[in-house]
Amino acid sequence: MPDPLSQLPWDVAQDEFGVQGADFIGVMGTLLLRAAQDEIRGYFIDSKVVAGLHGQVVVQDQMRIGPD
């Protein structure tokens, strides 16, 4: 199993769901993990293209506290 799935107590899952049930959960968890990682990679790629502010400094107004 890939991390973090390898850190789960698979012996307990086998006791509760049987060997086939634990295998099913492991395979489904691996598929979900890969799908989530693919989605996250897409955000990193898109953020570089959309941002377009590489090397530019953005100045924000200062917030005033108290009466003017």
PDB file of N, H, CA, C and O in Angstrom:
ATOM      1  N   MET A   1       0.835  -1.192   0.000  1.00  0.00           N
ATOM      2  CA  MET A   1       0.000   0.000   0.000  1.00  0.00           C
ATOM      3  C   MET A   1       0.877   1.253   0.000  1.00  0.00           C
ATOM      4  O   MET A   1       1.902   1.292   0.681  1.00  0.00           O
ATOM      5  N   PRO A   2       0.482   2.269  -0.756  1.00  0.00           N
ATOM      6  CA  PRO A   2       1.224   3.526  -0.727  1.00  0.00           C
ATOM      7  C   PRO A   2       0.921   4.292   0.565  1.00  0.00           C
ATOM      8  O   PRO A   2      -0.116   4.086   1.196  1.00  0.00           O
ATOM      9  N   ASP A   3       1.846   5.178   0.946  1.00  0.00           N
ATOM     10  H   ASP A   3       2.688   5.346   0.434  1.00  0.00           H
ATOM     11  CA  ASP A   3       1.589   6.046   2.098  1.00  0.00           C
ATOM     12  C   ASP A   3       0.424   6.961   1.755  1.00  0.00           C
ATOM     13  O   ASP A   3       0.333   7.374   0.599  1.00  0.00           O
ATOM     14  N   PRO A   4      -0.423   7.290   2.620  1.00  0.00           N
ATOM     15  CA  PRO A   4      -0.515   6.992   4.046  1.00  0.00           C
ATOM     16  C   PRO A   4      -1.288   5.705   4.339  1.00  0.00           C
ATOM     17  O   PRO A   4      -1.486   5.360   5.503  1.00  0.00           O
ATOM     18  N   LEU A   5      -1.729   4.988   3.293  1.00  0.00           N
ATOM     19  H   LEU A   5      -1.568   5.269   2.346  1.00  0.00           H
ATOM     20  CA  LEU A   5      -2.518   3.773   3.516  1.00  0.00           C
ATOM     21  C   LEU A   5      -1.723   2.680   4.215  1.00  0.00           C
ATOM     22  O   LEU A   5      -2.297   1.855   4.926  1.00  0.00           O
ATOM     23  N   SER A   6      -0.412   2.666   4.020  1.00  0.00           N
ATOM     24  H   SER A   6       0.054   3.336   3.442  1.00  0.00           H
ATOM     25  CA  SER A   6       0.410   1.631   4.650  1.00  0.00           C
ATOM     26  C   SER A   6       0.467   1.789   6.168  1.00  0.00           C
ATOM     27  O   SER A   6       0.862   0.862   6.875  1.00  0.00           O
ATOM     28  N   GLN A   7       0.077   2.944   6.663  1.00  0.00           N
ATOM     29  H   GLN A   7      -0.245   3.697   6.089  1.00  0.00           H
ATOM     30  CA  GLN A   7       0.132   3.207   8.096  1.00  0.00           C
ATOM     31  C   GLN A   7      -1.150   2.783   8.824  1.00  0.00           C
ATOM     32  O   GLN A   7      -1.223   2.872  10.050  1.00  0.00           O
ATOM     33  N   LEU A   8      -2.152   2.326   8.082  1.00  0.00           N
ATOM     34  H   LEU A   8      -2.093   2.254   7.086  1.00  0.00           H
ATOM     35  CA  LEU A   8      -3.415   1.926   8.700  1.00  0.00           C
ATOM     36  C   LEU A   8      -3.320   0.518   9.281  1.00  0.00           C
ATOM     37  O   LEU A   8      -2.507  -0.286   8.825  1.00  0.00           O
ATOM     38  N   PRO A   9      -4.143   0.215  10.280  1.00  0.00           N
ATOM     39  CA  PRO A   9      -4.105  -1.106  10.920  1.00  0.00           C
ATOM     40  C   PRO A   9      -4.848  -2.156  10.085  1.00  0.00           C
ATOM     41  O   PRO A   9      -6.006  -2.466  10.367  1.00  0.00           O
ATOM     42  N   TRP A  10      -4.194  -2.695   9.075  1.00  0.00           N
ATOM     43  H   TRP A  10      -3.253  -2.443   8.846  1.00  0.00           H
ATOM     44  CA  TRP A  10      -4.838  -3.633   8.162  1.00  0.00           C
ATOM     45  C   TRP A  10      -5.191  -4.950   8.844  1.00  0.00           C
ATOM     46  O   TRP A  10      -6.105  -5.642   8.395  1.00  0.00           O
ATOM     47  N   ASP A  11      -4.495  -5.311   9.908  1.00  0.00           N
ATOM     48  H   ASP A  11      -3.752  -4.749  10.272  1.00  0.00           H
ATOM     49  CA  ASP A  11      -4.850  -6.537  10.631  1.00  0.00           C
ATOM     50  C   ASP A  11      -6.233  -6.403  11.274  1.00  0.00           C
ATOM     51  O   ASP A  11      -6.994  -7.369  11.328  1.00  0.00           O
ATOM     52  N   VAL A  12      -6.548  -5.211  11.757  1.00  0.00           N
ATOM     53  H   VAL A  12      -5.930  -4.426  11.713  1.00  0.00           H
ATOM     54  CA  VAL A  12      -7.870  -4.970  12.343  1.00  0.00           C
ATOM     55  C   VAL A  12      -8.937  -5.013  11.244  1.00  0.00           C
ATOM     56  O   VAL A  12     -10.019  -5.564  11.450  1.00  0.00           O
ATOM     57  N   ALA A  13      -8.633  -4.436  10.086  1.00  0.00           N
ATOM     58  H   ALA A  13      -7.755  -3.988   9.919  1.00  0.00           H
ATOM     59  CA  ALA A  13      -9.578  -4.470   8.970  1.00  0.00           C
ATOM     60  C   ALA A  13      -9.842  -5.906   8.524  1.00  0.00           C
ATOM     61  O   ALA A  13     -10.978  -6.256   8.204  1.00  0.00           O
ATOM     62  N   GLN A  14      -8.811  -6.731   8.501  1.00  0.00           N
ATOM     63  H   GLN A  14      -7.888  -6.447   8.762  1.00  0.00           H
ATOM     64  CA  GLN A  14      -8.997  -8.133   8.126  1.00  0.00           C
ATOM     65  C   GLN A  14      -9.851  -8.871   9.153  1.00  0.00           C
ATOM     66  O   GLN A  14     -10.669  -9.715   8.787  1.00  0.00           O
ATOM     67  N   ASP A  15      -9.667  -8.560  10.429  1.00  0.00           N
ATOM     68  H   ASP A  15      -9.003  -7.875  10.726  1.00  0.00           H
ATOM     69  CA  ASP A  15     -10.489  -9.184  11.474  1.00  0.00           C
ATOM     70  C   ASP A  15     -11.953  -8.781  11.337  1.00  0.00           C
ATOM     71  O   ASP A  15     -12.847  -9.606  11.524  1.00  0.00           O
ATOM     72  N   GLU A  16     -12.199  -7.509  11.010  1.00  0.00           N
ATOM     73  H   GLU A  16     -11.473  -6.839  10.858  1.00  0.00           H
ATOM     74  CA  GLU A  16     -13.564  -6.993  10.935  1.00  0.00           C
ATOM     75  C   GLU A  16     -14.268  -7.349   9.628  1.00  0.00           C
ATOM     76  O   GLU A  16     -15.445  -7.707   9.644  1.00  0.00           O
ATOM     77  N   PHE A  17     -13.563  -7.255   8.493  1.00  0.00           N
ATOM     78  H   PHE A  17     -12.606  -6.963   8.481  1.00  0.00           H
ATOM     79  CA  PHE A  17     -14.184  -7.392   7.181  1.00  0.00           C
ATOM     80  C   PHE A  17     -13.755  -8.645   6.422  1.00  0.00           C
ATOM     81  O   PHE A  17     -14.276  -8.926   5.343  1.00  0.00           O
ATOM     82  N   GLY A  18     -12.816  -9.392   6.977  1.00  0.00           N
ATOM     83  H   GLY A  18     -12.392  -9.163   7.854  1.00  0.00           H
ATOM     84  CA  GLY A  18     -12.281 -10.553   6.275  1.00  0.00           C
ATOM     85  C   GLY A  18     -11.176 -10.116   5.322  1.00  0.00           C
ATOM     86  O   GLY A  18     -10.970  -8.924   5.094  1.00  0.00           O
ATOM     87  N   VAL A  19     -10.475 -11.087   4.775  1.00  0.00           N
ATOM     88  H   VAL A  19     -10.642 -12.055   4.960  1.00  0.00           H
ATOM     89  CA  VAL A  19      -9.346 -10.784   3.893  1.00  0.00           C
ATOM     90  C   VAL A  19      -9.836 -10.094   2.621  1.00  0.00           C
ATOM     91  O   VAL A  19      -9.248  -9.106   2.182  1.00  0.00           O
ATOM     92  N   GLN A  20     -10.926 -10.621   2.022  1.00  0.00           N
ATOM     93  H   GLN A  20     -11.404 -11.424   2.378  1.00  0.00           H
ATOM     94  CA  GLN A  20     -11.432 -10.015   0.792  1.00  0.00           C
ATOM     95  C   GLN A  20     -11.948  -8.597   1.034  1.00  0.00           C
ATOM     96  O   GLN A  20     -11.732  -7.711   0.206  1.00  0.00           O
ATOM     97  N   GLY A  21     -12.615  -8.378   2.142  1.00  0.00           N
ATOM     98  H   GLY A  21     -12.790  -9.097   2.814  1.00  0.00           H
ATOM     99  CA  GLY A  21     -13.120  -7.040   2.454  1.00  0.00           C
ATOM    100  C   GLY A  21     -11.992  -6.053   2.669  1.00  0.00           C
ATOM    101  O   GLY A  21     -12.065  -4.918   2.198  1.00  0.00           O
ATOM    102  N   ALA A  22     -10.948  -6.466   3.376  1.00  0.00           N
ATOM    103  H   ALA A  22     -10.889  -7.388   3.759  1.00  0.00           H
ATOM    104  CA  ALA A  22      -9.800  -5.585   3.602  1.00  0.00           C
ATOM    105  C   ALA A  22      -9.071  -5.301   2.297  1.00  0.00           C
ATOM    106  O   ALA A  22      -8.606  -4.183   2.073  1.00  0.00           O
ATOM    107  N   ASP A  23      -8.969  -6.319   1.428  1.00  0.00           N
ATOM    108  H   ASP A  23      -9.347  -7.226   1.610  1.00  0.00           H
ATOM    109  CA  ASP A  23      -8.348  -6.103   0.120  1.00  0.00           C
ATOM    110  C   ASP A  23      -9.149  -5.104  -0.704  1.00  0.00           C
ATOM    111  O   ASP A  23      -8.578  -4.225  -1.350  1.00  0.00           O
ATOM    112  N   PHE A  24     -10.473  -5.241  -0.681  1.00  0.00           N
ATOM    113  H   PHE A  24     -10.936  -5.955  -0.157  1.00  0.00           H
ATOM    114  CA  PHE A  24     -11.326  -4.307  -1.411  1.00  0.00           C
ATOM    115  C   PHE A  24     -11.136  -2.882  -0.897  1.00  0.00           C
ATOM    116  O   PHE A  24     -10.990  -1.948  -1.686  1.00  0.00           O
ATOM    117  N   ILE A  25     -11.139  -2.720   0.413  1.00  0.00           N
ATOM    118  H   ILE A  25     -11.258  -3.479   1.054  1.00  0.00           H
ATOM    119  CA  ILE A  25     -10.944  -1.396   1.005  1.00  0.00           C
ATOM    120  C   ILE A  25      -9.572  -0.832   0.618  1.00  0.00           C
ATOM    121  O   ILE A  25      -9.452   0.358   0.327  1.00  0.00           O
ATOM    122  N   GLY A  26      -8.551  -1.673   0.614  1.00  0.00           N
ATOM    123  H   GLY A  26      -8.649  -2.639   0.850  1.00  0.00           H
ATOM    124  CA  GLY A  26      -7.211  -1.234   0.243  1.00  0.00           C
ATOM    125  C   GLY A  26      -7.127  -0.778  -1.204  1.00  0.00           C
ATOM    126  O   GLY A  26      -6.529   0.255  -1.504  1.00  0.00           O
ATOM    127  N   VAL A  27      -7.730  -1.554  -2.100  1.00  0.00           N
ATOM    128  H   VAL A  27      -8.216  -2.393  -1.857  1.00  0.00           H
ATOM    129  CA  VAL A  27      -7.715  -1.191  -3.526  1.00  0.00           C
ATOM    130  C   VAL A  27      -8.514   0.093  -3.753  1.00  0.00           C
ATOM    131  O   VAL A  27      -8.078   0.977  -4.490  1.00  0.00           O
ATOM    132  N   MET A  28      -9.674   0.192  -3.121  1.00  0.00           N
ATOM    133  H   MET A  28     -10.028  -0.526  -2.521  1.00  0.00           H
ATOM    134  CA  MET A  28     -10.499   1.399  -3.270  1.00  0.00           C
ATOM    135  C   MET A  28      -9.780   2.618  -2.691  1.00  0.00           C
ATOM    136  O   MET A  28      -9.832   3.701  -3.275  1.00  0.00           O
ATOM    137  N   GLY A  29      -9.113   2.451  -1.557  1.00  0.00           N
ATOM    138  H   GLY A  29      -9.071   1.571  -1.083  1.00  0.00           H
ATOM    139  CA  GLY A  29      -8.356   3.552  -0.969  1.00  0.00           C
ATOM    140  C   GLY A  29      -7.218   4.001  -1.875  1.00  0.00           C
ATOM    141  O   GLY A  29      -6.947   5.196  -1.994  1.00  0.00           O
ATOM    142  N   THR A  30      -6.549   3.037  -2.516  1.00  0.00           N
ATOM    143  H   THR A  30      -6.769   2.067  -2.419  1.00  0.00           H
ATOM    144  CA  THR A  30      -5.457   3.368  -3.433  1.00  0.00           C
ATOM    145  C   THR A  30      -5.983   4.150  -4.627  1.00  0.00           C
ATOM    146  O   THR A  30      -5.365   5.130  -5.045  1.00  0.00           O
ATOM    147  N   LEU A  31      -7.119   3.730  -5.184  1.00  0.00           N
ATOM    148  H   LEU A  31      -7.621   2.934  -4.846  1.00  0.00           H
ATOM    149  CA  LEU A  31      -7.707   4.441  -6.319  1.00  0.00           C
ATOM    150  C   LEU A  31      -8.117   5.861  -5.938  1.00  0.00           C
ATOM    151  O   LEU A  31      -7.889   6.803  -6.696  1.00  0.00           O
ATOM    152  N   LEU A  32      -8.723   6.010  -4.761  1.00  0.00           N
ATOM    153  H   LEU A  32      -8.909   5.245  -4.144  1.00  0.00           H
ATOM    154  CA  LEU A  32      -9.124   7.345  -4.300  1.00  0.00           C
ATOM    155  C   LEU A  32      -7.914   8.237  -4.062  1.00  0.00           C
ATOM    156  O   LEU A  32      -7.935   9.426  -4.382  1.00  0.00           O
ATOM    157  N   LEU A  33      -6.868   7.661  -3.503  1.00  0.00           N
ATOM    158  H   LEU A  33      -6.851   6.696  -3.243  1.00  0.00           H
ATOM    159  CA  LEU A  33      -5.645   8.422  -3.246  1.00  0.00           C
ATOM    160  C   LEU A  33      -5.028   8.910  -4.552  1.00  0.00           C
ATOM    161  O   LEU A  33      -4.630  10.071  -4.654  1.00  0.00           O
ATOM    162  N   ARG A  34      -4.947   8.038  -5.544  1.00  0.00           N
ATOM    163  H   ARG A  34      -5.270   7.096  -5.461  1.00  0.00           H
ATOM    164  CA  ARG A  34      -4.384   8.432  -6.847  1.00  0.00           C
ATOM    165  C   ARG A  34      -5.226   9.515  -7.510  1.00  0.00           C
ATOM    166  O   ARG A  34      -4.683  10.462  -8.079  1.00  0.00           O
ATOM    167  N   ALA A  35      -6.547   9.382  -7.441  1.00  0.00           N
ATOM    168  H   ALA A  35      -6.988   8.613  -6.979  1.00  0.00           H
ATOM    169  CA  ALA A  35      -7.427  10.383  -8.038  1.00  0.00           C
ATOM    170  C   ALA A  35      -7.253  11.731  -7.351  1.00  0.00           C
ATOM    171  O   ALA A  35      -7.212  12.767  -8.015  1.00  0.00           O
ATOM    172  N   ALA A  36      -7.151  11.724  -6.033  1.00  0.00           N
ATOM    173  H   ALA A  36      -7.185  10.883  -5.493  1.00  0.00           H
ATOM    174  CA  ALA A  36      -6.960  12.976  -5.293  1.00  0.00           C
ATOM    175  C   ALA A  36      -5.616  13.607  -5.627  1.00  0.00           C
ATOM    176  O   ALA A  36      -5.525  14.826  -5.778  1.00  0.00           O
ATOM    177  N   GLN A  37      -4.564  12.788  -5.746  1.00  0.00           N
ATOM    178  H   GLN A  37      -4.638  11.799  -5.624  1.00  0.00           H
ATOM    179  CA  GLN A  37      -3.245  13.326  -6.089  1.00  0.00           C
ATOM    180  C   GLN A  37      -3.243  13.913  -7.493  1.00  0.00           C
ATOM    181  O   GLN A  37      -2.595  14.933  -7.727  1.00  0.00           O
ATOM    182  N   ASP A  38      -3.954  13.292  -8.436  1.00  0.00           N
ATOM    183  H   ASP A  38      -4.480  12.463  -8.245  1.00  0.00           H
ATOM    184  CA  ASP A  38      -4.063  13.831  -9.787  1.00  0.00           C
ATOM    185  C   ASP A  38      -4.761  15.186  -9.770  1.00  0.00           C
ATOM    186  O   ASP A  38      -4.350  16.107 -10.475  1.00  0.00           O
ATOM    187  N   GLU A  39      -5.815  15.308  -8.967  1.00  0.00           N
ATOM    188  H   GLU A  39      -6.149  14.560  -8.394  1.00  0.00           H
ATOM    189  CA  GLU A  39      -6.532  16.583  -8.863  1.00  0.00           C
ATOM    190  C   GLU A  39      -5.637  17.667  -8.270  1.00  0.00           C
ATOM    191  O   GLU A  39      -5.641  18.802  -8.746  1.00  0.00           O
ATOM    192  N   ILE A  40      -4.880  17.330  -7.248  1.00  0.00           N
ATOM    193  H   ILE A  40      -4.877  16.408  -6.861  1.00  0.00           H
ATOM    194  CA  ILE A  40      -4.003  18.306  -6.603  1.00  0.00           C
ATOM    195  C   ILE A  40      -2.927  18.781  -7.575  1.00  0.00           C
ATOM    196  O   ILE A  40      -2.617  19.971  -7.617  1.00  0.00           O
ATOM    197  N   ARG A  41      -2.357  17.870  -8.351  1.00  0.00           N
ATOM    198  H   ARG A  41      -2.609  16.903  -8.317  1.00  0.00           H
ATOM    199  CA  ARG A  41      -1.344  18.260  -9.349  1.00  0.00           C
ATOM    200  C   ARG A  41      -1.920  19.251 -10.346  1.00  0.00           C
ATOM    201  O   ARG A  41      -1.226  20.175 -10.771  1.00  0.00           O
ATOM    202  N   GLY A  42      -3.166  19.073 -10.719  1.00  0.00           N
ATOM    203  H   GLY A  42      -3.730  18.323 -10.373  1.00  0.00           H
ATOM    204  CA  GLY A  42      -3.818  19.997 -11.649  1.00  0.00           C
ATOM    205  C   GLY A  42      -3.920  21.402 -11.098  1.00  0.00           C
ATOM    206  O   GLY A  42      -3.777  22.367 -11.848  1.00  0.00           O
ATOM    207  N   TYR A  43      -4.162  21.540  -9.820  1.00  0.00           N
ATOM    208  H   TYR A  43      -4.279  20.756  -9.211  1.00  0.00           H
ATOM    209  CA  TYR A  43      -4.241  22.861  -9.210  1.00  0.00           C
ATOM    210  C   TYR A  43      -2.889  23.558  -9.216  1.00  0.00           C
ATOM    211  O   TYR A  43      -2.827  24.766  -9.447  1.00  0.00           O
ATOM    212  N   PHE A  44      -1.815  22.836  -8.971  1.00  0.00           N
ATOM    213  H   PHE A  44      -1.865  21.855  -8.784  1.00  0.00           H
ATOM    214  CA  PHE A  44      -0.494  23.448  -8.984  1.00  0.00           C
ATOM    215  C   PHE A  44      -0.139  23.947 -10.373  1.00  0.00           C
ATOM    216  O   PHE A  44       0.442  25.023 -10.514  1.00  0.00           O
ATOM    217  N   ILE A  45      -0.477  23.187 -11.394  1.00  0.00           N
ATOM    218  H   ILE A  45      -0.949  22.312 -11.280  1.00  0.00           H
ATOM    219  CA  ILE A  45      -0.187  23.599 -12.767  1.00  0.00           C
ATOM    220  C   ILE A  45      -1.015  24.823 -13.133  1.00  0.00           C
ATOM    221  O   ILE A  45      -0.483  25.782 -13.692  1.00  0.00           O
ATOM    222  N   ASP A  46      -2.322  24.803 -12.822  1.00  0.00           N
ATOM    223  H   ASP A  46      -2.754  24.024 -12.368  1.00  0.00           H
ATOM    224  CA  ASP A  46      -3.193  25.921 -13.154  1.00  0.00           C
ATOM    225  C   ASP A  46      -2.806  27.184 -12.408  1.00  0.00           C
ATOM    226  O   ASP A  46      -2.891  28.273 -12.975  1.00  0.00           O
ATOM    227  N   SER A  47      -2.385  27.076 -11.159  1.00  0.00           N
ATOM    228  H   SER A  47      -2.315  26.192 -10.698  1.00  0.00           H
ATOM    229  CA  SER A  47      -2.084  28.264 -10.373  1.00  0.00           C
ATOM    230  C   SER A  47      -0.908  29.044 -10.961  1.00  0.00           C
ATOM    231  O   SER A  47      -0.875  30.269 -10.842  1.00  0.00           O
ATOM    232  N   LYS A  48       0.044  28.381 -11.583  1.00  0.00           N
ATOM    233  H   LYS A  48       0.017  27.386 -11.680  1.00  0.00           H
ATOM    234  CA  LYS A  48       1.171  29.075 -12.187  1.00  0.00           C
ATOM    235  C   LYS A  48       0.734  29.855 -13.426  1.00  0.00           C
ATOM    236  O   LYS A  48       1.237  30.948 -13.685  1.00  0.00           O
ATOM    237  N   VAL A  49      -0.191  29.296 -14.180  1.00  0.00           N
ATOM    238  H   VAL A  49      -0.600  28.408 -13.969  1.00  0.00           H
ATOM    239  CA  VAL A  49      -0.641  29.943 -15.404  1.00  0.00           C
ATOM    240  C   VAL A  49      -1.559  31.115 -15.081  1.00  0.00           C
ATOM    241  O   VAL A  49      -1.432  32.185 -15.676  1.00  0.00           O
ATOM    242  N   VAL A  50      -2.471  30.923 -14.152  1.00  0.00           N
ATOM    243  H   VAL A  50      -2.574  30.054 -13.669  1.00  0.00           H
ATOM    244  CA  VAL A  50      -3.474  31.934 -13.841  1.00  0.00           C
ATOM    245  C   VAL A  50      -2.880  33.111 -13.091  1.00  0.00           C
ATOM    246  O   VAL A  50      -3.249  34.256 -13.353  1.00  0.00           O
ATOM    247  N   ALA A  51      -1.970  32.857 -12.168  1.00  0.00           N
ATOM    248  H   ALA A  51      -1.670  31.927 -11.956  1.00  0.00           H
ATOM    249  CA  ALA A  51      -1.456  33.921 -11.314  1.00  0.00           C
ATOM    250  C   ALA A  51      -0.800  35.024 -12.135  1.00  0.00           C
ATOM    251  O   ALA A  51      -1.192  36.185 -12.013  1.00  0.00           O
ATOM    252  N   GLY A  52       0.166  34.704 -12.950  1.00  0.00           N
ATOM    253  H   GLY A  52       0.484  33.761 -13.050  1.00  0.00           H
ATOM    254  CA  GLY A  52       0.803  35.679 -13.817  1.00  0.00           C
ATOM    255  C   GLY A  52       1.500  36.821 -13.099  1.00  0.00           C
ATOM    256  O   GLY A  52       1.811  37.827 -13.738  1.00  0.00           O
ATOM    257  N   LEU A  53       1.757  36.716 -11.814  1.00  0.00           N
ATOM    258  H   LEU A  53       1.505  35.899 -11.295  1.00  0.00           H
ATOM    259  CA  LEU A  53       2.372  37.802 -11.060  1.00  0.00           C
ATOM    260  C   LEU A  53       3.794  37.465 -10.649  1.00  0.00           C
ATOM    261  O   LEU A  53       4.275  37.983  -9.641  1.00  0.00           O
ATOM    262  N   HIS A  54       4.467  36.629 -11.383  1.00  0.00           N
ATOM    263  H   HIS A  54       4.076  36.208 -12.202  1.00  0.00           H
ATOM    264  CA  HIS A  54       5.819  36.222 -11.014  1.00  0.00           C
ATOM    265  C   HIS A  54       6.751  37.422 -10.974  1.00  0.00           C
ATOM    266  O   HIS A  54       6.958  38.093 -11.985  1.00  0.00           O
ATOM    267  N   GLY A  55       7.308  37.687  -9.806  1.00  0.00           N
ATOM    268  H   GLY A  55       7.140  37.142  -8.984  1.00  0.00           H
ATOM    269  CA  GLY A  55       8.271  38.760  -9.653  1.00  0.00           C
ATOM    270  C   GLY A  55       7.667  40.134  -9.439  1.00  0.00           C
ATOM    271  O   GLY A  55       8.409  41.089  -9.209  1.00  0.00           O
ATOM    272  N   GLN A  56       6.351  40.273  -9.506  1.00  0.00           N
ATOM    273  H   GLN A  56       5.748  39.497  -9.693  1.00  0.00           H
ATOM    274  CA  GLN A  56       5.714  41.572  -9.310  1.00  0.00           C
ATOM    275  C   GLN A  56       5.298  41.724  -7.849  1.00  0.00           C
ATOM    276  O   GLN A  56       4.887  40.758  -7.206  1.00  0.00           O
ATOM    277  N   VAL A  57       5.408  42.930  -7.342  1.00  0.00           N
ATOM    278  H   VAL A  57       5.742  43.715  -7.865  1.00  0.00           H
ATOM    279  CA  VAL A  57       5.030  43.205  -5.964  1.00  0.00           C
ATOM    280  C   VAL A  57       3.668  43.880  -5.970  1.00  0.00           C
ATOM    281  O   VAL A  57       3.450  44.839  -6.710  1.00  0.00           O
ATOM    282  N   VAL A  58       2.768  43.390  -5.163  1.00  0.00           N
ATOM    283  H   VAL A  58       2.945  42.611  -4.562  1.00  0.00           H
ATOM    284  CA  VAL A  58       1.442  43.964  -5.043  1.00  0.00           C
ATOM    285  C   VAL A  58       1.378  44.710  -3.720  1.00  0.00           C
ATOM    286  O   VAL A  58       1.607  44.125  -2.661  1.00  0.00           O
ATOM    287  N   VAL A  59       1.065  46.006  -3.780  1.00  0.00           N
ATOM    288  H   VAL A  59       0.879  46.481  -4.640  1.00  0.00           H
ATOM    289  CA  VAL A  59       1.000  46.834  -2.578  1.00  0.00           C
ATOM    290  C   VAL A  59      -0.457  46.950  -2.163  1.00  0.00           C
ATOM    291  O   VAL A  59      -1.328  47.241  -2.983  1.00  0.00           O
ATOM    292  N   GLN A  60      -0.713  46.716  -0.869  1.00  0.00           N
ATOM    293  H   GLN A  60      -0.006  46.479  -0.203  1.00  0.00           H
ATOM    294  CA  GLN A  60      -2.064  46.845  -0.340  1.00  0.00           C
ATOM    295  C   GLN A  60      -2.153  48.099   0.507  1.00  0.00           C
ATOM    296  O   GLN A  60      -1.162  48.546   1.084  1.00  0.00           O
ATOM    297  N   ASP A  61      -3.354  48.666   0.575  1.00  0.00           N
ATOM    298  H   ASP A  61      -4.159  48.303   0.106  1.00  0.00           H
ATOM    299  CA  ASP A  61      -3.581  49.828   1.431  1.00  0.00           C
ATOM    300  C   ASP A  61      -3.412  49.424   2.894  1.00  0.00           C
ATOM    301  O   ASP A  61      -3.706  48.293   3.283  1.00  0.00           O
ATOM    302  N   GLN A  62      -2.931  50.379   3.692  1.00  0.00           N
ATOM    303  H   GLN A  62      -2.693  51.297   3.376  1.00  0.00           H
ATOM    304  CA  GLN A  62      -2.818  50.111   5.105  1.00  0.00           C
ATOM    305  C   GLN A  62      -4.171  50.319   5.762  1.00  0.00           C
ATOM    306  O   GLN A  62      -4.945  51.185   5.353  1.00  0.00           O
ATOM    307  N   MET A  63      -4.449  49.524   6.778  1.00  0.00           N
ATOM    308  H   MET A  63      -3.820  48.821   7.111  1.00  0.00           H
ATOM    309  CA  MET A  63      -5.706  49.622   7.497  1.00  0.00           C
ATOM    310  C   MET A  63      -5.547  50.656   8.614  1.00  0.00           C
ATOM    311  O   MET A  63      -4.590  50.603   9.386  1.00  0.00           O
ATOM    312  N   ARG A  64      -6.469  51.571   8.689  1.00  0.00           N
ATOM    313  H   ARG A  64      -7.247  51.614   8.062  1.00  0.00           H
ATOM    314  CA  ARG A  64      -6.425  52.597   9.732  1.00  0.00           C
ATOM    315  C   ARG A  64      -7.258  52.153  10.928  1.00  0.00           C
ATOM    316  O   ARG A  64      -8.367  51.640  10.780  1.00  0.00           O
ATOM    317  N   ILE A  65      -6.697  52.361  12.113  1.00  0.00           N
ATOM    318  H   ILE A  65      -5.796  52.777  12.234  1.00  0.00           H
ATOM    319  CA  ILE A  65      -7.401  52.028  13.335  1.00  0.00           C
ATOM    320  C   ILE A  65      -7.616  53.309  14.123  1.00  0.00           C
ATOM    321  O   ILE A  65      -6.683  54.087  14.324  1.00  0.00           O
ATOM    322  N   GLY A  66      -8.841  53.524  14.566  1.00  0.00           N
ATOM    323  H   GLY A  66      -9.598  52.892  14.402  1.00  0.00           H
ATOM    324  CA  GLY A  66      -9.139  54.711  15.350  1.00  0.00           C
ATOM    325  C   GLY A  66      -9.832  55.780  14.511  1.00  0.00           C
ATOM    326  O   GLY A  66     -10.073  55.579  13.321  1.00  0.00           O
ATOM    327  N   PRO A  67     -10.151  56.914  15.130  1.00  0.00           N
ATOM    328  CA  PRO A  67     -10.854  57.989  14.408  1.00  0.00           C
ATOM    329  C   PRO A  67      -9.939  58.663  13.397  1.00  0.00           C
ATOM    330  O   PRO A  67      -8.724  58.736  13.582  1.00  0.00           O
ATOM    331  N   ASP A  68     -10.557  59.156  12.314  1.00  0.00           N
ATOM    332  H   ASP A  68     -11.543  59.096  12.164  1.00  0.00           H
ATOM    333  CA  ASP A  68      -9.785  59.840  11.257  1.00  0.00           C
ATOM    334  C   ASP A  68      -9.490  61.258  11.591  1.00  0.00           C
ATOM    335  O   ASP A  68      -8.852  61.958  10.804  1.00  0.00           O
TER     336      ASP A  68
END
